[in-house]
Amino acid sequence: MTREIFLEWLKGFDLHVLGRKVLLIMDNFNDHIPLDQLPNHIQLRNTTVFYLPPNATSKIQPCDAGIICSFKAYYRHRFNWLLLQHLEDNVTDLEKIDILCAIQMAIRAWTYEVKPKTIFNCFRHCKIRSTEEPVVDASEECPLDPEVIEDLKSQIRQFHYHNPMDIKNLLNYPEEQVSAYTPDVDDVIEDQLQKRSCLQVEINDDEANDNQELPVVSAAEAYRMVEMLERFWMQQDDSGISFVVASQKMKDSVSMIRTKQLVQKNIDSFFQRI
């Protein structure tokens, strides 16, 4: 968010709600320009802007009351495990992951690990709730799973950092809340023109990595992979039984896909067409 984008968005929002009277509630992010500093060409006809009081974000916004922190903990947990796997596999650039991998880790962290109870408690703490249950004091209930926190600490110890960051700072990094100087369009253009020659090769390399298409996996290859996974889980203890069942279901699904891909050949298929 920049001030220029904010002004354009605010003007567009006011036109969007034309014919209605709307209360727009905003926090105190630096680039959310106060009403008394709005330029003269921004005339709000349908919108009344209300700015939340300072230092109240963690008390009245559920995402900042613990939901984001919980998501970041689970994402960081998965990211650290990936780095440890890279270390074991002697990967050269440990922290380099593609966008697809990052998205997949984020989806798994949000879908499977951030608990509905955490979301519910954060809304209840902010007094946004559908029941008249007692309000939970955020200082009395930690929204994070203690086991995940301990696992994060264990992972960090395995990296042997000289000066490891505290877990609380890692999940609530203060610099993320600071809005740095926002350059205007002319500054951006001038800066990019100066750096263009030395950055062009690096940009092209990054784009090539991000835009590289994944190789196509055939149904036969997929079947062999699932078969190997099934054997792996069969060699584990009782905790792997559910995964064996899941692997068998995947094998059946892959087999159905292979069957659909089979096309009956006629005699013409064995002759090369000229």
GIKA-V554769 format. One record per pair of residues at least 12 apart in sequence whose C-alpha atoms are under 6 Angstrom apart, sorted by sequence separation. I is the first residue (numbers start at 1). J is the second residue. If there is no record, write none. Layout:
<<I J> <I J>>
//
This chain:
<<230 244> <230 247> <23 47> <24 48> <27 51> <21 46> <22 47> <23 48> <24 49> <25 50> <26 51> <27 52> <118 143> <23 49> <25 51> <3 31> <2 31> <75 106> <14 46> <14 47> <75 109> <74 109> <219 258> <71 114> <65 122> <62 122> <62 123> <60 126> <59 126> <70 144> <77 152> <66 143> <69 171>>
//
